[in-house]
């Protein structure tokens, strides 16, 4: 272990006292991580608990601890179709983010939580962020996420309809420029459920998220969040009880 705190080597073990586990977060190699919040340990290999028996051998165990939830965890949790161990915590965390436009229907579905139950939980969360107010508005009525179909009668509409056609054919550029990217994100919100290939669209949005979200372009970030929210609404809202 160097003075920087980085542990290197081709093998061996690194032990952490259980009392310290609450102070760190764990991510797998290759996962997205923002450089803020709690300290993060990257696991290359596997994490094991230690059973202090006479033999000194540890028993393998999975560690499920949710620490330092961020907007990226909520977005990627949806895009990767992850099973969230503590969906209630993810829902209430939205109240403390800068934007309420984060996917939550997939969390309600996993928690088997109704919309009215979600309203109670969010109302009881102590937060002065505007996101809490907006989240309650979204729970009451999220229909504003849907965009109207572009008009063929003007150049802007024709351009967007071209992007829509390309999306339905799965011929979206891998690295579009900003105008095309904005059109693409907006046009997602015109899709009907029967037009969506969820695996394809989630995978493409994850690539765009990882490429653009940390760049700090507020317009792009906002449109990414709203496109993700619309897809979540489209796929999961009907499974959530009122």
C-alpha positions as CSV (number, residue, x, y, z in Angstrom):
1,X,0.0,0.0,0.0
2,X,1.5,3.3,-1.1
3,X,1.2,6.7,0.7
4,X,-1.5,7.6,-1.8
5,X,-3.7,4.8,-0.3
6,X,-3.6,2.7,-3.5
7,X,-3.1,-1.0,-3.0
8,X,-1.3,-2.8,-5.9
9,X,0.0,-6.2,-6.6
10,X,-0.8,-9.4,-8.4
11,X,-2.4,-11.2,-5.4
12,X,-2.8,-11.3,-1.7
13,X,-5.5,-9.9,0.6
14,X,-6.6,-6.5,1.9
15,X,-8.5,-6.5,5.1
16,X,-10.8,-3.8,6.4
17,X,-12.2,-3.7,9.9
18,X,-16.0,-4.1,9.8
19,X,-16.3,-1.0,11.9
20,X,-14.9,1.0,8.9
21,X,-17.3,-0.4,6.3
22,X,-19.9,2.2,6.9
23,X,-17.4,4.9,5.9
24,X,-16.6,3.6,2.4
25,X,-18.4,2.6,-0.7
26,X,-17.6,-0.3,-3.0
27,X,-17.7,-0.3,-6.8
28,X,-16.8,-3.0,-9.3
29,X,-14.0,-2.3,-11.8
30,X,-15.5,-0.5,-14.8
31,X,-18.5,1.0,-13.0
32,X,-19.2,4.8,-13.2
33,X,-18.2,6.7,-10.1
34,X,-18.3,10.5,-9.4
35,X,-15.3,11.9,-7.5
36,X,-17.3,13.2,-4.6
37,X,-19.2,11.9,-1.6
38,X,-17.9,9.1,0.5
39,X,-14.5,7.5,-0.2
40,X,-14.8,4.7,-2.8
41,X,-12.9,1.4,-3.0
42,X,-12.7,-0.2,-6.4
43,X,-13.0,-4.0,-6.2
44,X,-10.9,-5.9,-8.7
45,X,-11.6,-9.5,-7.8
46,X,-14.1,-10.3,-5.1
47,X,-15.0,-9.0,-1.6
48,X,-15.2,-11.5,1.3
49,X,-16.2,-11.3,4.9
50,X,-13.8,-12.7,7.5
51,X,-15.0,-15.3,10.0
52,X,-12.5,-15.1,12.9
53,X,-12.5,-18.8,13.5
54,X,-9.6,-20.9,14.8
55,X,-8.8,-22.0,11.3
56,X,-8.4,-18.4,10.1
57,X,-10.4,-19.1,7.0
58,X,-13.0,-16.7,5.8
59,X,-16.4,-17.4,4.4
60,X,-17.4,-15.9,1.1
61,X,-20.2,-13.3,1.3
62,X,-21.9,-10.7,-0.8
63,X,-21.8,-7.1,0.6
64,X,-25.0,-5.1,0.0
65,X,-24.5,-1.6,1.5
66,X,-25.9,1.5,-0.2
67,X,-23.7,4.5,0.6
68,X,-23.5,7.9,-1.0
69,X,-26.3,7.5,-3.5
70,X,-26.0,10.0,-6.4
71,X,-28.1,10.9,-9.4
72,X,-25.8,8.7,-11.5
73,X,-26.6,5.7,-9.4
74,X,-30.3,6.2,-10.0
75,X,-30.0,6.8,-13.7
76,X,-27.6,3.9,-14.3
77,X,-29.6,1.6,-12.0
78,X,-32.5,2.0,-14.4
79,X,-30.5,1.9,-17.6
80,X,-28.8,-1.3,-16.5
81,X,-32.0,-2.9,-15.3
82,X,-30.4,-3.4,-11.9
83,X,-32.1,-5.0,-8.9
84,X,-31.9,-2.3,-6.3
85,X,-31.5,-3.6,-2.8
86,X,-32.9,-0.5,-1.1
87,X,-35.3,1.2,-3.6
88,X,-36.9,3.4,-0.8
89,X,-33.5,5.1,-0.2
90,X,-33.1,5.8,-3.9
91,X,-36.5,7.4,-4.0
92,X,-35.9,9.7,-1.1
93,X,-32.5,10.6,-2.4
94,X,-34.2,12.3,-5.4
95,X,-35.5,14.9,-2.9
96,X,-31.9,15.9,-2.2
97,X,-30.7,16.2,-5.8
98,X,-30.5,19.3,-8.0
99,X,-33.1,17.9,-10.3
100,X,-36.2,15.7,-9.7
101,X,-36.0,14.4,-13.3
102,X,-34.6,11.1,-12.3
103,X,-36.2,7.7,-13.0
104,X,-38.4,6.5,-10.1
105,X,-41.1,4.2,-11.5
106,X,-38.7,1.3,-11.8
107,X,-38.0,1.8,-8.1
108,X,-41.7,1.9,-7.1
109,X,-42.2,-1.3,-9.2
110,X,-39.3,-3.1,-7.4
111,X,-40.5,-1.9,-4.0
112,X,-44.1,-2.8,-4.8
113,X,-45.0,0.7,-3.7
114,X,-48.1,2.5,-4.9
115,X,-48.1,6.1,-6.0
116,X,-50.0,7.2,-2.9
117,X,-47.4,5.4,-0.7
118,X,-44.6,7.1,-2.5
119,X,-46.3,10.5,-1.9
120,X,-46.3,9.9,1.8
121,X,-42.7,8.8,1.9
122,X,-41.6,11.8,-0.1
123,X,-43.7,14.2,1.9
124,X,-42.1,12.9,5.1
125,X,-38.5,13.3,3.8
126,X,-36.7,16.3,5.3
127,X,-35.4,18.3,2.4
128,X,-35.4,22.0,1.4
129,X,-34.5,21.2,-2.2
130,X,-36.9,22.2,-4.9
131,X,-36.5,18.7,-6.2
132,X,-38.8,17.4,-3.5
133,X,-41.7,19.7,-4.6
134,X,-41.1,18.8,-8.2
135,X,-41.0,15.0,-7.5
136,X,-44.4,15.3,-5.7
137,X,-45.7,17.1,-8.9
138,X,-44.3,14.3,-11.0
139,X,-45.9,11.6,-8.9
140,X,-49.3,13.4,-9.2
141,X,-49.0,13.9,-13.0
142,X,-46.0,13.1,-15.2
143,X,-47.8,13.5,-18.5
144,X,-45.7,16.6,-19.4
145,X,-42.7,14.3,-20.1
146,X,-44.3,13.3,-23.4
147,X,-43.5,15.5,-26.5
148,X,-45.8,16.2,-29.4
149,X,-44.9,14.8,-32.8
150,X,-42.8,17.3,-34.8
151,X,-44.5,19.0,-37.7
152,X,-43.6,18.2,-41.3
153,X,-44.4,21.8,-42.2
154,X,-41.1,23.3,-41.2
155,X,-37.4,22.5,-41.4
156,X,-37.0,21.9,-37.7
157,X,-39.8,19.4,-37.7
158,X,-38.5,17.6,-40.8
159,X,-35.1,17.3,-39.2
160,X,-36.4,15.8,-36.0
161,X,-38.7,13.4,-37.9
162,X,-35.5,12.3,-39.8
163,X,-33.9,11.6,-36.4
164,X,-37.0,9.7,-35.3
165,X,-36.9,7.5,-38.5
166,X,-33.2,6.8,-37.8
167,X,-33.9,5.8,-34.2
168,X,-36.7,3.4,-35.2
169,X,-34.3,1.8,-37.7
170,X,-31.5,1.7,-35.0
171,X,-29.2,3.8,-37.2
172,X,-28.2,6.5,-34.7
173,X,-24.7,7.9,-35.0
174,X,-22.3,6.6,-32.3
175,X,-21.0,10.0,-31.5
176,X,-23.5,12.7,-32.7
177,X,-22.8,16.4,-32.5
178,X,-24.7,18.5,-30.0
179,X,-27.7,19.6,-32.2
180,X,-28.3,16.0,-33.3
181,X,-27.9,14.8,-29.7
182,X,-30.5,17.2,-28.5
183,X,-32.9,16.2,-31.3
184,X,-32.4,12.6,-30.5
185,X,-33.0,13.0,-26.8
186,X,-36.2,15.1,-27.5
187,X,-37.5,12.6,-30.1
188,X,-37.3,9.7,-27.6
189,X,-40.1,11.4,-25.8
190,X,-42.4,11.0,-28.8
191,X,-42.1,7.2,-28.8
192,X,-45.0,4.9,-28.1
193,X,-44.4,1.8,-26.0
194,X,-44.7,-0.5,-29.0
195,X,-42.0,1.4,-30.8
196,X,-39.4,0.9,-28.1
197,X,-36.7,-1.7,-28.1
198,X,-35.9,-1.3,-24.4
199,X,-32.5,-3.1,-24.4
200,X,-31.3,-1.1,-27.4
201,X,-32.5,2.2,-26.2
202,X,-31.2,1.7,-22.6
203,X,-27.8,0.6,-23.9
204,X,-27.6,3.7,-26.2
205,X,-28.6,6.1,-23.5
206,X,-26.1,4.6,-21.1
207,X,-23.3,5.2,-23.6
208,X,-24.5,8.8,-24.1
209,X,-24.7,9.3,-20.3
210,X,-21.2,8.0,-19.7
211,X,-19.8,10.1,-22.5
212,X,-21.6,13.4,-21.9
213,X,-23.1,13.7,-18.4
214,X,-19.8,14.5,-16.5
215,X,-18.9,17.2,-19.1
216,X,-21.2,19.7,-17.3
217,X,-23.3,20.9,-20.3
218,X,-26.6,21.8,-18.4
219,X,-28.8,21.5,-21.5
220,X,-27.5,18.1,-22.5
221,X,-27.7,16.8,-19.0
222,X,-31.2,18.0,-18.6
223,X,-32.4,16.4,-21.8
224,X,-30.6,13.1,-20.9
225,X,-32.4,13.1,-17.6
226,X,-35.8,13.8,-19.2
227,X,-35.3,11.2,-21.9
228,X,-34.4,8.6,-19.3
229,X,-37.4,9.6,-17.2
230,X,-39.8,9.3,-20.1
231,X,-38.5,5.9,-21.0
232,X,-38.9,4.8,-17.3
233,X,-42.4,6.2,-17.4
234,X,-43.2,4.5,-20.6
235,X,-41.9,1.1,-19.5
236,X,-42.9,1.0,-15.8
237,X,-45.6,3.4,-14.9
238,X,-48.4,1.0,-15.8
239,X,-47.1,-1.6,-13.3
240,X,-47.3,0.8,-10.4
241,X,-50.5,0.9,-8.3
242,X,-52.3,4.3,-7.8
